[in-house]
């Protein structure tokens, strides 16, 4: 089974995690990150009024 993590975080948090992964050569696995719940819902085809 393959797992993909979907989460909502700021760009700053995402960049911190990316820098840590590059420094340690330890990736966290496949992720889709969104800057807001509205962006997530628009991508999934739902209403963006949360």
TORPA-4810 file (N, C-alpha, C, O; in nm, 3 decimals):
<nodes>
NODE_1_0.083_-0.117_0.000_0.000_0.000_0.000_0.088_0.124_0.000_0.189_0.130_0.071_X
NODE_2_0.051_0.223_-0.079_0.122_0.350_-0.085_0.046_0.454_-0.004_-0.077_0.454_-0.003_X
NODE_3_0.118_0.541_0.062_0.057_0.645_0.145_0.104_0.782_0.099_0.223_0.803_0.075_X
NODE_4_0.011_0.874_0.087_0.040_1.013_0.058_-0.018_1.096_0.170_-0.134_1.075_0.209_X
NODE_5_0.060_1.189_0.224_0.013_1.276_0.331_-0.034_1.407_0.271_0.035_1.468_0.190_X
NODE_6_-0.153_1.450_0.311_-0.209_1.578_0.267_-0.221_1.665_0.391_-0.281_1.625_0.490_X
NODE_7_-0.163_1.785_0.386_-0.175_1.874_0.500_-0.183_2.019_0.458_-0.159_2.054_0.342_X
NODE_8_-0.217_2.103_0.554_-0.227_2.247_0.533_-0.122_2.313_0.620_-0.127_2.301_0.743_X
NODE_9_-0.028_2.383_0.558_0.076_2.455_0.633_0.120_2.577_0.556_0.095_2.591_0.436_X
NODE_10_0.185_2.663_0.626_0.235_2.786_0.564_0.356_2.755_0.475_0.419_2.650_0.487_X
NODE_11_0.386_2.846_0.387_0.502_2.832_0.300_0.629_2.825_0.384_0.720_2.747_0.355_X
NODE_12_0.637_2.906_0.488_0.755_2.906_0.575_0.779_2.769_0.637_0.891_2.719_0.636_X
NODE_13_0.673_2.708_0.690_0.686_2.574_0.750_0.730_2.472_0.645_0.812_2.385_0.674_X
NODE_14_0.676_2.481_0.526_0.712_2.387_0.420_0.858_2.402_0.381_0.927_2.302_0.358_X
NODE_15_0.906_2.526_0.374_1.046_2.549_0.338_1.141_2.501_0.447_1.249_2.450_0.417_X
NODE_16_1.103_2.517_0.573_1.185_2.467_0.684_1.198_2.315_0.675_1.308_2.261_0.690_X
NODE_17_1.087_2.247_0.649_1.091_2.101_0.635_1.174_2.058_0.515_1.249_1.960_0.523_X
NODE_18_1.163_2.130_0.404_1.241_2.096_0.285_1.390_2.113_0.312_1.471_2.029_0.272_X
NODE_19_1.427_2.222_0.379_1.568_2.246_0.411_1.621_2.136_0.504_1.733_2.088_0.486_X
NODE_20_1.541_2.097_0.603_1.583_1.991_0.695_1.603_1.859_0.620_1.699_1.787_0.646_X
NODE_21_1.514_1.828_0.528_1.525_1.704_0.451_1.651_1.704_0.365_1.717_1.601_0.351_X
NODE_22_1.686_1.819_0.309_1.807_1.827_0.226_1.933_1.816_0.311_2.031_1.754_0.269_X
NODE_23_1.932_1.875_0.429_2.050_1.871_0.516_2.073_1.732_0.573_2.188_1.689_0.586_X
NODE_24_1.967_1.662_0.606_1.981_1.531_0.670_1.968_1.415_0.572_1.993_1.300_0.609_X
NODE_25_1.930_1.443_0.449_1.904_1.339_0.348_1.799_1.240_0.397_1.807_1.121_0.369_X
NODE_26_1.701_1.292_0.472_1.596_1.208_0.527_1.461_1.269_0.490_1.408_1.355_0.560_X
NODE_27_1.405_1.223_0.379_1.276_1.273_0.333_1.163_1.216_0.418_1.176_1.108_0.475_X
NODE_28_1.053_1.290_0.425_0.939_1.246_0.506_0.837_1.165_0.427_0.739_1.117_0.483_X
NODE_29_0.859_1.148_0.298_0.766_1.073_0.216_0.684_1.166_0.128_0.696_1.288_0.138_X
NODE_30_0.601_1.109_0.042_0.522_1.190_-0.051_0.419_1.276_0.023_0.348_1.227_0.111_X
NODE_31_0.413_1.403_-0.012_0.320_1.497_0.052_0.261_1.592_-0.051_0.325_1.629_-0.149_X
NODE_32_0.139_1.631_-0.025_0.075_1.742_-0.094_0.044_1.844_0.013_-0.032_1.816_0.107_X
NODE_33_0.102_1.962_0.000_0.081_2.066_0.100_0.004_2.181_0.039_0.024_2.219_-0.077_X
NODE_34_-0.085_2.235_0.119_-0.169_2.347_0.076_-0.155_2.460_0.175_-0.135_2.436_0.295_X
NODE_35_-0.164_2.583_0.127_-0.145_2.700_0.212_-0.268_2.735_0.294_-0.258_2.810_0.391_X
NODE_36_-0.384_2.680_0.257_-0.506_2.709_0.332_-0.606_2.596_0.309_-0.596_2.522_0.211_X
NODE_37_-0.703_2.582_0.400_-0.808_2.483_0.378_-0.887_2.510_0.249_-0.933_2.417_0.184_X
NODE_38_-0.902_2.639_0.215_-0.974_2.674_0.093_-0.901_2.623_-0.032_-0.964_2.574_-0.125_X
NODE_39_-0.769_2.636_-0.033_-0.690_2.587_-0.148_-0.701_2.436_-0.159_-0.711_2.382_-0.270_X
NODE_40_-0.700_2.367_-0.048_-0.717_2.221_-0.048_-0.853_2.184_-0.107_-0.861_2.097_-0.193_X
NODE_41_-0.958_2.248_-0.061_-1.092_2.215_-0.110_-1.109_2.248_-0.257_-1.174_2.172_-0.330_X
NODE_42_-1.053_2.359_-0.304_-1.061_2.392_-0.447_-0.993_2.284_-0.530_-1.044_2.246_-0.635_X
NODE_43_-0.880_2.234_-0.484_-0.806_2.130_-0.556_-0.884_2.000_-0.561_-0.885_1.931_-0.663_X
NODE_44_-0.950_1.967_-0.451_-1.027_1.843_-0.444_-1.164_1.855_-0.512_-1.238_1.757_-0.521_X
NODE_45_-1.197_1.974_-0.560_-1.320_1.993_-0.634_-1.439_2.027_-0.546_-1.554_2.021_-0.591_X
NODE_46_-1.412_2.062_-0.422_-1.521_2.098_-0.332_-1.538_2.248_-0.326_-1.468_2.323_-0.394_X
NODE_47_-1.631_2.289_-0.245_-1.654_2.432_-0.223_-1.538_2.488_-0.142_-1.483_2.419_-0.056_X
NODE_48_-1.502_2.612_-0.168_-1.392_2.672_-0.092_-1.443_2.755_0.026_-1.367_2.832_0.084_X
NODE_49_-1.568_2.739_0.061_-1.622_2.812_0.177_-1.625_2.721_0.299_-1.722_2.650_0.324_X
NODE_50_-1.516_2.726_0.372_-1.505_2.644_0.493_-1.525_2.733_0.613_-1.520_2.685_0.727_X
</nodes>
